[in-house]
Amino acid sequence: VHVGAAAGKIQINGSWIPLSKYRVADALGQPQFQAEDGDVYIRGHHAVKVYMDPETGRLAGVDFFDQASE
């Protein structure tokens, strides 16, 4: 599932989180991996990747992955 930055917010575990780099990091904690294009958070069989715009450093979008989707 992909959520673009234009959505303005995402819902994680019943809580609405504004789509900003710092607010998402506050909600998810320390990323398990840092890639060139963003941060990756692993939670059990789920992963969340937060993409950053390389030119502005602003959040560009968020992808949610489930191990069952492989």
Secondary structure, 3 states (H helix, E strand, C coil): CEEEHHHCEEEECCEEEECCHHHHHHHHCCCCEEECCEEEEEECCEEEEEEECCCCCCEEEEEEEEHHHC
